[in-house]
Amino acid sequence: MTDYRIESDLLGELQVPAQAYYGVQTQRAINNFKISGQTLSQFPEFIKALGYVKKGAARTNYELGLLDEELYQYIVKACDEVVEGKFDDQFPIDMIQGGAGTSVNMNANEVIANRVLEMMGKSRGDYQFCSPNDHINLSQSTNDAYPTAIKIALYNMNAILVQKLIKTIDAFRAKGVEFNDVIKMGRTQLQDAVPMTLGQEFEAYAANLEEDISKLNNNALLFVEINMGATAIGTGLNAPPMYAKRCALNLAEITGMPMVTAPNLVEATPDTGSYVIYSSAMKRLAVKMSKICNDLRLLASGPRAGFFEINLPPMQPGSSIMPGKVNPVIPEVVNQVCYKVIGNDLTVTFAAEAGQLQLNVMEPVLCHAIMESNNFMSNALDTLREKCIVGITANKEVCLNMVKNSIGIVTALNPYIGYKNSTKIAQEALETGKSVYDLVLEHQILTQEKLDAILDPANMLTPHNLL
């Protein structure tokens, strides 16, 4: 027995592994596109979405009398198995490819067709009984099936990302409560500013990230508008009347998403605006996450020659030459993920701009960039929360001593002694090394009782009436 079978297409015959559910066009893609090393198999939500699309198309074709009952039921069963992840390993093609997604679409068509043939008791590749093109791809084109699958996948991937973001926000908020009584110096431009609490700082991180939940969800809602029924360029050639709207309704029921048909299919087919705006929302989150990780690394710097206001959980030895050194490796890796997401957003921008006339052939790299960003960010949020945030502790005495010795608390004197006098006190404190407190008393500017009330750090953490 041979370990391969022979299939043919318009370019001729080609060997396909005998036990593979995919066929000749998938094999050509395997041979042609050895680019990123990241295959469809590594994006199970995408494969699941392809199963949904093919199931929705089959149901619509059956309802319109284009598929007989027996073949339809076999196709539905095969699609359900694809959705369940039973054939993830049968999607081995690179995510980045030429052909505007044709290889992806045909990979799904071939896997489903060959699974149907198997259920019918036929040989794989015996496409006269169930054809990837004539039956599984019936009333479709890559140009409507492929982007619809991308949108379904991204909609569901966004839901996963948002749940992980919410957990991260909760972790920051819990630290905000835990550190509520830790008084420290706030800083602007890396210079002493005015006192605050470490709890306020961590609560601010939570509030800052919380804004992105609605941004991600609102932008993901753009994915519910699909172009199924557009076929090649939006004119609906080879799709029966009512196919588009009926298919959207079927997909809405199958996926649980509020799917709707785009009002203008010619416009919708090359349009990539929803990808651009969703990618921008992930970039916004990445920028914020990176800034927060910068802060965590700075606040934990030291332990003797840095801020040392917080301790990050020690995850691994930090140096091959410096004994005892422990690095902030978790914030560092999250920073790098954020840079990748920001770079991927630029890729999405260029890919979207590169569309020409009635189709954007750059959708594969656009799809890969967004899905990669989503996966990277989802993993980074889990890693930051589990291996860093929950284990952060405060160096309370270090924080308090910085407040007591800071010249920045002179800001609180402005309403009582004026900006000019406050500046003089600050300058003298810098020159002499004396504290602001001692200099105010030395110059008899305020009584000790009033000065104690003004410079009590607890009174400088929130708005209050002047004494």
C-alpha positions as CSV (number, residue, x, y, z in Angstrom):
1,M,0.0,0.0,0.0
2,T,1.2,3.5,-0.8
3,D,1.2,6.2,1.9
4,Y,-0.3,8.8,-0.5
5,R,-3.2,9.2,-3.0
6,I,-3.2,11.1,-6.2
7,E,-5.5,14.1,-6.6
8,S,-5.7,16.6,-9.5
9,D,-6.6,20.2,-10.1
10,L,-6.2,22.6,-13.0
11,L,-2.4,22.4,-12.6
12,G,-2.3,18.6,-12.8
13,E,-1.8,15.7,-10.5
14,L,-0.3,15.9,-7.0
15,Q,0.4,13.4,-4.2
16,V,-1.6,13.9,-1.0
17,P,-1.0,11.9,2.2
18,A,-3.3,8.9,2.0
19,Q,-4.8,9.5,5.5
20,A,-5.2,13.3,5.1
21,Y,-8.6,14.8,5.1
22,Y,-7.3,17.8,3.2
23,G,-6.8,17.5,-0.6
24,V,-4.8,18.8,-3.5
25,Q,-5.3,22.5,-3.1
26,T,-4.3,22.4,0.5
27,Q,-1.2,20.3,-0.4
28,R,-0.2,23.0,-3.0
29,A,-0.5,25.6,-0.2
30,I,1.7,23.5,2.1
31,N,4.3,23.3,-0.7
32,N,4.1,27.0,-1.7
33,F,3.8,28.9,1.6
34,K,6.6,28.2,4.1
35,I,6.5,31.7,5.6
36,S,5.6,32.3,9.2
37,G,5.6,28.8,10.7
38,Q,2.3,29.6,12.2
39,T,-0.5,27.4,10.7
40,L,-4.2,27.4,10.9
41,S,-4.0,24.6,13.4
42,Q,-2.6,27.1,15.9
43,F,-5.7,29.2,15.7
44,P,-8.6,26.9,16.7
45,E,-11.2,29.7,16.8
46,F,-10.5,30.3,13.2
47,I,-11.0,26.7,12.3
48,K,-14.2,26.6,14.3
49,A,-15.4,29.7,12.5
50,L,-14.8,28.0,9.1
51,G,-16.9,25.1,10.3
52,Y,-19.7,27.5,11.3
53,V,-19.6,29.3,7.8
54,K,-19.7,26.0,5.9
55,K,-22.6,24.7,8.1
56,G,-24.5,28.0,7.6
57,A,-24.0,27.8,3.9
58,A,-25.1,24.2,3.7
59,R,-28.2,24.9,5.7
60,T,-29.1,27.8,3.4
61,N,-28.4,25.7,0.3
62,Y,-30.6,23.0,1.6
63,E,-33.4,25.4,2.4
64,L,-33.3,26.7,-1.1
65,G,-33.4,23.3,-2.6
66,L,-29.8,23.1,-3.8
67,L,-28.7,20.2,-1.6
68,D,-30.6,16.9,-1.0
69,E,-31.4,15.8,2.5
70,E,-28.9,13.0,2.8
71,L,-25.9,15.0,1.6
72,Y,-26.9,18.0,3.7
73,Q,-27.1,15.9,6.9
74,Y,-23.6,14.5,6.2
75,I,-22.2,18.0,5.7
76,V,-23.8,19.2,8.9
77,K,-22.2,16.4,10.9
78,A,-18.8,17.0,9.3
79,C,-19.1,20.7,10.0
80,D,-20.0,20.1,13.6
81,E,-16.9,17.9,14.0
82,V,-14.8,20.7,12.6
83,V,-16.3,23.1,15.1
84,E,-15.6,20.7,17.9
85,G,-11.9,20.7,17.0
86,K,-11.7,17.1,15.8
87,F,-9.8,18.0,12.7
88,D,-7.6,20.9,13.8
89,D,-4.5,19.0,12.7
90,Q,-5.9,18.8,9.2
91,F,-5.4,22.6,8.7
92,P,-1.6,22.6,8.2
93,I,-1.2,25.6,5.9
94,D,0.6,28.8,6.8
95,M,-1.5,31.7,8.0
96,I,0.4,34.0,5.6
97,Q,-0.2,33.1,2.0
98,G,-1.0,34.5,-1.5
99,G,-4.4,34.0,-3.1
100,A,-6.5,36.2,-0.8
101,G,-7.5,33.2,1.4
102,T,-8.4,30.7,-1.3
103,S,-6.1,28.1,0.3
104,V,-7.9,28.5,3.7
105,N,-11.3,28.2,2.1
106,M,-10.3,25.2,0.1
107,N,-8.6,23.6,3.1
108,A,-12.0,23.7,4.9
109,N,-13.9,22.6,1.8
110,E,-11.6,19.6,1.3
111,V,-11.6,18.5,5.0
112,I,-15.4,18.6,5.2
113,A,-15.8,16.9,1.8
114,N,-13.5,14.0,2.7
115,R,-15.1,13.6,6.1
116,V,-18.5,13.3,4.3
117,L,-17.1,10.8,1.9
118,E,-15.8,8.7,4.8
119,M,-19.2,8.8,6.5
120,M,-20.7,7.7,3.2
121,G,-18.3,4.8,3.0
122,K,-16.4,6.2,0.0
123,S,-12.7,6.8,-0.5
124,R,-11.1,10.1,0.3
125,G,-10.7,12.1,-2.9
126,D,-13.7,10.4,-4.6
127,Y,-15.2,13.8,-5.1
128,Q,-18.0,12.7,-7.5
129,F,-20.1,11.9,-4.5
130,C,-19.2,15.0,-2.5
131,S,-17.1,17.8,-4.1
132,P,-15.2,20.5,-2.2
133,N,-16.2,23.0,-4.8
134,D,-19.6,21.8,-6.1
135,H,-21.1,20.9,-2.7
136,I,-19.2,22.4,0.2
137,N,-18.5,25.6,-1.6
138,L,-21.9,25.8,-3.2
139,S,-23.2,29.4,-3.5
140,Q,-20.0,30.8,-2.1
141,S,-16.7,32.3,-3.0
142,T,-13.5,32.6,-0.9
143,N,-14.2,36.3,-1.0
144,D,-17.3,36.0,1.1
145,A,-16.7,32.7,3.1
146,Y,-13.1,33.6,4.2
147,P,-13.8,37.1,5.6
148,T,-17.0,35.9,7.3
149,A,-15.0,33.2,9.1
150,I,-12.4,35.8,10.1
151,K,-15.1,38.0,11.6
152,I,-16.7,35.1,13.5
153,A,-13.3,34.1,14.9
154,L,-12.4,37.6,15.9
155,Y,-15.7,38.2,17.6
156,N,-15.3,35.1,19.7
157,M,-11.6,35.8,20.4
158,N,-12.5,39.2,21.6
159,A,-14.8,37.8,24.1
160,I,-12.0,35.7,25.5
161,L,-9.6,38.6,25.5
162,V,-12.1,40.9,27.4
163,Q,-12.7,38.2,30.1
164,K,-8.9,38.1,30.7
165,L,-8.8,41.9,30.8
166,I,-11.5,42.0,33.4
167,K,-9.6,39.5,35.6
168,T,-6.5,41.7,35.3
169,I,-8.5,44.8,36.2
170,D,-9.9,43.0,39.2
171,A,-6.3,42.1,40.3
172,F,-5.1,45.7,40.1
173,R,-8.2,46.8,42.0
174,A,-7.6,44.3,44.7
175,K,-4.1,45.6,45.1
176,G,-5.6,49.1,45.3
177,V,-7.6,48.1,48.3
178,E,-4.7,46.3,49.9
179,F,-2.4,49.3,49.5
180,N,-4.9,51.9,50.5
181,D,-3.0,53.0,53.6
182,V,0.5,53.0,52.0
183,I,1.5,56.7,51.7
184,K,4.0,57.5,49.0
185,M,5.2,60.3,46.8
186,G,3.6,60.9,43.4
187,R,5.8,61.9,40.6
188,T,5.6,63.9,37.4
189,Q,8.4,63.9,34.9
190,L,10.2,61.6,37.3
191,Q,10.4,64.4,39.8
192,D,8.8,64.5,43.3
193,A,5.3,65.9,43.0
194,V,2.8,65.5,45.9
195,P,1.8,62.6,48.2
196,M,-0.7,59.9,47.3
197,T,-1.3,56.3,48.3
198,L,0.0,53.3,46.5
199,G,-3.6,52.2,46.6
200,Q,-4.6,55.2,44.5
201,E,-1.9,54.4,42.0
202,F,-3.0,50.8,41.6
203,E,-6.7,51.7,41.5
204,A,-5.8,54.2,38.7
205,Y,-4.3,51.3,36.7
206,A,-7.6,49.4,37.1
207,A,-9.6,52.4,36.0
208,N,-7.3,53.1,33.1
209,L,-7.7,49.6,31.7
210,E,-11.4,49.4,32.4
211,E,-12.1,52.0,29.7
212,D,-10.8,49.5,27.1
213,I,-13.5,47.0,27.8
214,S,-16.2,49.0,26.0
215,K,-13.8,50.0,23.2
216,L,-12.9,46.4,22.4
217,N,-16.5,45.2,22.6
218,N,-17.9,48.1,20.6
219,N,-15.4,47.6,17.8
220,A,-15.9,43.9,17.8
221,L,-19.6,44.5,17.1
222,L,-18.6,45.6,13.6
223,F,-17.7,42.0,12.8
224,V,-21.4,41.0,12.9
225,E,-21.9,42.6,9.4
226,I,-21.0,40.0,6.8
227,N,-20.9,39.6,3.1
228,M,-22.1,36.0,2.6
229,G,-23.9,35.8,-0.7
230,A,-21.6,38.3,-2.3
231,T,-19.6,35.5,-3.9
232,A,-16.7,36.9,-6.0
233,I,-17.1,40.6,-6.0
234,G,-20.4,41.4,-4.3
235,T,-22.7,40.9,-7.3
236,G,-23.9,37.6,-6.0
237,L,-23.1,35.7,-9.1
238,N,-23.9,31.9,-8.7
239,A,-25.8,32.5,-5.5
240,P,-29.6,32.2,-5.6
241,P,-31.9,35.1,-4.7
242,M,-32.4,35.5,-0.9
243,Y,-29.3,33.5,-0.2
244,A,-27.4,36.4,1.4
245,K,-30.1,37.3,4.0
246,R,-31.1,33.7,4.7
247,C,-27.5,32.7,5.2
248,A,-26.9,35.6,7.7
249,L,-30.0,34.5,9.6
250,N,-28.7,30.9,9.7
251,L,-25.3,31.9,10.8
252,A,-26.8,34.1,13.6
253,E,-28.7,31.1,14.9
254,I,-25.6,28.8,14.6
255,T,-23.1,31.1,16.2
256,G,-25.2,33.1,18.6
257,M,-23.9,36.3,17.1
258,P,-26.3,39.0,15.8
259,M,-25.2,38.5,12.2
260,V,-26.6,40.8,9.5
261,T,-26.0,41.1,5.8
262,A,-24.0,44.2,4.7
263,P,-26.3,46.7,3.0
264,N,-24.0,46.9,0.0
265,L,-22.2,43.7,-0.8
266,V,-20.0,45.2,-3.5
267,E,-18.7,47.7,-0.9
268,A,-18.5,45.1,1.8
269,T,-16.4,42.6,-0.1
270,P,-13.1,44.6,-0.3
271,D,-13.8,46.6,2.9
272,T,-11.5,46.0,5.8
273,G,-12.5,48.9,8.0
274,S,-13.7,46.7,10.8
275,Y,-10.3,45.1,11.1
276,V,-8.5,48.4,11.2
277,I,-10.6,49.8,14.0
278,Y,-10.5,46.7,16.1
279,S,-6.8,46.4,15.7
280,S,-6.5,50.0,16.8
281,A,-8.4,49.1,20.0
282,M,-5.9,46.4,20.7
283,K,-3.1,48.8,20.0
284,R,-4.7,51.2,22.5
285,L,-4.8,48.5,25.1
286,A,-1.2,47.5,24.3
287,V,0.0,51.1,24.8
288,K,-1.7,51.3,28.2
289,M,-0.4,47.9,29.3
290,S,3.1,48.8,28.3
291,K,3.0,52.0,30.2
292,I,1.8,50.2,33.3
293,C,4.6,47.6,33.0
294,N,7.1,50.4,32.7
295,D,5.7,51.8,36.0
296,L,5.9,48.5,37.7
297,R,9.5,48.0,36.7
298,L,10.4,51.5,37.9
299,L,8.6,51.2,41.2
300,A,10.3,47.9,41.9
301,S,13.8,49.2,40.8
302,G,16.6,48.7,43.3
303,P,16.7,47.2,45.8
304,R,19.3,49.7,47.1
305,A,19.8,52.1,44.2
306,G,16.2,52.5,42.9
307,F,12.7,53.4,44.0
308,F,12.1,50.1,45.8
309,E,8.5,51.0,46.7
310,I,7.1,47.6,45.7
311,N,8.4,44.1,45.4
312,L,7.5,42.0,42.3
313,P,7.4,38.2,42.8
314,P,10.8,36.8,42.1
315,M,10.4,34.5,39.1
316,Q,13.9,33.5,38.2
317,P,17.6,34.4,38.8
318,G,18.4,37.6,36.9
319,S,22.0,37.2,35.9
320,S,24.7,34.7,34.9
321,I,27.4,37.0,36.4
322,M,25.7,39.1,39.2
323,P,24.8,36.9,42.2
324,G,21.5,37.7,43.9
325,K,20.1,39.8,41.0
326,V,16.4,39.2,40.3
327,N,14.9,40.9,37.2
328,P,11.3,42.1,36.6
329,V,10.9,39.4,33.8
330,I,7.1,39.4,33.7
331,P,6.6,43.1,33.1
332,E,9.5,42.9,30.6
333,V,7.8,40.1,28.6
334,V,4.5,41.9,28.6
335,N,6.2,45.1,27.3
336,Q,7.6,43.0,24.4
337,V,4.1,41.6,23.7
338,C,2.8,45.1,23.6
339,Y,5.4,46.2,21.1
340,K,4.4,43.2,18.9
341,V,0.8,44.2,19.0
342,I,1.6,47.8,18.1
343,G,3.7,46.6,15.2
344,N,0.9,44.3,14.1
345,D,-1.4,47.2,14.0
346,L,0.8,48.9,11.5
347,T,0.8,45.7,9.4
348,V,-3.1,45.8,9.5
349,T,-3.0,49.4,8.4
350,F,-0.8,48.7,5.4
351,A,-2.7,45.5,4.5
352,A,-6.0,47.4,4.6
353,E,-4.7,50.2,2.5
354,A,-3.4,47.8,-0.1
355,G,-6.8,46.7,-1.3
356,Q,-7.5,47.3,-4.9
357,L,-10.7,47.6,-6.8
358,Q,-13.2,44.8,-5.8
359,L,-11.0,42.7,-3.4
360,N,-8.3,43.1,-0.8
361,V,-5.9,40.3,-1.5
362,M,-3.9,41.1,1.7
363,E,-6.5,39.7,4.1
364,P,-4.3,36.7,5.1
365,V,-1.5,38.8,6.7
366,L,-4.2,41.1,8.1
367,C,-6.0,38.2,9.6
368,H,-2.8,36.7,11.0
369,A,-1.7,40.0,12.5
370,I,-4.9,40.6,14.4
371,M,-5.3,37.0,15.6
372,E,-1.7,36.9,16.7
373,S,-2.1,40.2,18.6
374,N,-5.2,38.8,20.2
375,N,-3.6,35.6,21.3
376,F,-0.4,37.3,22.5
377,M,-2.3,39.9,24.5
378,S,-4.6,37.2,26.0
379,N,-1.6,35.2,27.1
380,A,0.2,38.3,28.4
381,L,-2.8,39.4,30.5
382,D,-2.9,35.9,32.2
383,T,0.8,35.9,32.7
384,L,0.9,39.4,34.2
385,R,-2.0,38.7,36.5
386,E,-0.9,35.3,37.7
387,K,2.8,35.7,37.9
388,C,3.1,39.4,38.9
389,I,0.2,41.5,40.0
390,V,-1.3,39.1,42.6
391,G,2.1,38.7,44.3
392,I,3.1,42.3,44.5
393,T,3.9,43.6,48.0
394,A,4.6,47.1,49.3
395,N,7.6,48.5,51.0
396,K,5.6,50.7,53.3
397,E,8.4,52.3,55.3
398,V,10.4,53.1,52.1
399,C,7.4,54.9,50.7
400,L,6.7,56.8,53.9
401,N,10.3,57.9,54.3
402,M,10.3,59.3,50.7
403,V,7.3,61.4,51.6
404,K,8.9,62.7,54.8
405,N,12.1,63.6,53.1
406,S,10.7,65.0,49.9
407,I,10.8,68.6,48.9
408,G,7.7,68.0,46.9
409,I,5.5,68.4,49.9
410,V,6.2,72.2,49.8
411,T,3.5,72.3,47.2
412,A,1.0,72.0,50.0
413,L,2.3,75.3,51.4
414,N,1.4,77.4,48.3
415,P,-2.1,78.4,49.5
416,Y,-0.7,79.6,52.8
417,I,2.6,81.2,52.2
418,G,2.5,81.8,48.4
419,Y,4.4,80.4,45.5
420,K,7.4,82.7,45.9
421,N,8.0,81.8,49.5
422,S,7.4,78.2,48.8
423,T,10.1,78.3,46.0
424,K,12.6,79.9,48.4
425,I,12.0,77.2,51.0
426,A,12.4,74.5,48.3
427,Q,15.6,76.0,47.0
428,E,17.1,76.3,50.5
429,A,16.1,72.7,51.3
430,L,18.0,71.5,48.2
431,E,21.1,73.6,49.0
432,T,21.3,72.8,52.7
433,G,19.8,69.3,52.9
434,K,17.4,70.5,55.6
435,S,13.8,69.4,55.5
436,V,11.0,71.7,54.3
437,Y,9.4,71.2,57.7
438,D,12.4,72.5,59.7
439,L,13.0,75.5,57.3
440,V,9.4,76.7,57.7
441,L,9.7,76.7,61.4
442,E,13.2,78.2,61.3
443,H,12.0,81.2,59.3
444,Q,8.9,81.4,61.6
445,I,6.6,81.4,58.5
446,L,4.0,79.2,60.2
447,T,3.3,77.9,63.7
448,Q,4.2,74.3,64.3
449,E,0.5,73.4,64.9
450,K,-0.6,74.8,61.6
451,L,2.4,73.4,59.7
452,D,1.7,69.9,61.1
453,A,-1.9,70.2,59.9
454,I,-0.9,71.4,56.5
455,L,1.8,68.8,55.9
456,D,0.1,65.9,57.3
457,P,0.3,63.5,54.3
458,A,-3.1,62.1,55.0
459,N,-4.6,65.6,54.5
460,M,-2.9,65.9,51.1
461,L,-4.5,62.9,49.4
462,T,-7.9,64.3,48.6
463,P,-9.4,67.7,48.0
464,H,-10.0,69.6,51.3
465,N,-10.9,73.1,52.6
466,L,-8.0,75.4,53.4
467,L,-7.3,75.8,57.1
